[in-house]
Amino acid sequence: MKAKHILQLHKPEYLKEEEEILEFYKGWASCLNNEFVNDSEAGKKFYDVPQVITFDLFGMTPRGPTTFKEHFEETFPYFANAKVDFKDLEIVATSKDSAYSTMVQRLRGKSADGKDFEMTYRISAILIKQDGTWRWVHEHVSFPVNMATREADFTSSIDPKKSFSF
């Protein structure tokens, strides 16, 4: 029953939009995997910066003309020398100009202060298309928590080798 329900979310009339968003994610991966090391500002083009609201590893960033910009400039350079992989990426267009996605992302690399890092987390996002370009307006990043130990699972209980790269 569940699989049938999921298939009903994908409407044939929005296939083009879902394919565009897949290209958007490939662009994000290319940016993060290649451009960020020299220019972390390049990542801003994937966001509707004044409209974004996030719940991520650093807390909540409310919508506003400068709040996400400040958050981005403070945190994203930390991940400048990183590679991103994806698992279970699902893109659902809800109209010609709105969509959401869910996935597991694996981020690994060397931080701005020279420390190796690797984390695998769940992420859901809302995208809108304005002037022919898809951008994120909402992201929610989370780690599962073992309720008995109250500890985060920084691998999201996923074998990292089961993720894929673009």
C-alpha positions, -999 to +999 in steps of 0.1 A: +000+000+000+028+024+009+046+021-025+014+027-044+008+058-023+043+071-031+039+065-068+007+086-068+027+117-057+046+118-090+023+133-116+033+128-153+025+165-160+054+175-136+080+151-149+099+180-166+100+199-133+113+168-114+140+164-141+149+200-138+153+197-100+174+166-104+197+187-126+196+214-098+208+187-073+236+177-097+246+214-099+246+216-061+268+185-059+292+199-085+293+233-067+300+217-033+324+191-047+344+214-069+337+252-065+333+255-028+370+250-021+378+282-039+345+301-036+319+291-009+298+321-020+290+301-052+265+281-032+242+310-025+228+308-060+209+276-050+189+295-023+163+323-024+185+339+003+160+365+017+132+339+018+150+308+032+141+293+065+163+265+078+164+240+106+198+226+104+228+213+123+233+248+138+197+255+148+170+275+132+176+304+108+144+324+104+133+340+072+145+375+067+165+397+043+199+390+059+195+361+084+202+332+060+230+353+043+247+357+076+242+320+086+255+309+052+286+332+054+294+320+089+289+282+085+292+272+048+329+281+044+336+255+072+326+228+047+345+243+017+367+213+012+340+187+012+323+161-010+286+153-009+269+120-017+232+113-018+210+083-009+173+078-014+168+111-032+132+117-040+119+148-058+082+155-059+070+185-080+037+197-066+032+223-094+051+239-123+069+261-098+070+243-064+084+210-052+099+192-022+126+167-019+138+142+007+171+123+010+200+113+031+232+132+024+267+122+033+292+151+037+329+143+041+361+163+039+384+186+057+371+216+076+384+251+074+404+245+105+421+214+090+401+187+108+387+157+089+349+152+092+322+129+079+285+130+087+254+115+072+221+132+079+185+133+067+174+163+048+141+176+034+137+207+013+111+229-003+120+245-036+103+271-057+109+282-093+112+319-100+122+334-133+130+300-146+154+290-118+148+265-090+159+276-055+155+263-019+132+283+004+133+257+032+156+231+044+154+208+074+185+188+083+185+162+111+202+133+127+183+104+143+186+103+181+189+071+201+162+079+226+176+055+252+211+071+252+200+105+240+229+105+216+228+116+179+235+090+153+259+109+130+257+082+103+219+081+102+224+043+106+234+042+069+263+024+054+281+053+038+291+031+008+254+028-001+252+065-010+258+078-045+276+108-061+266+128-091 
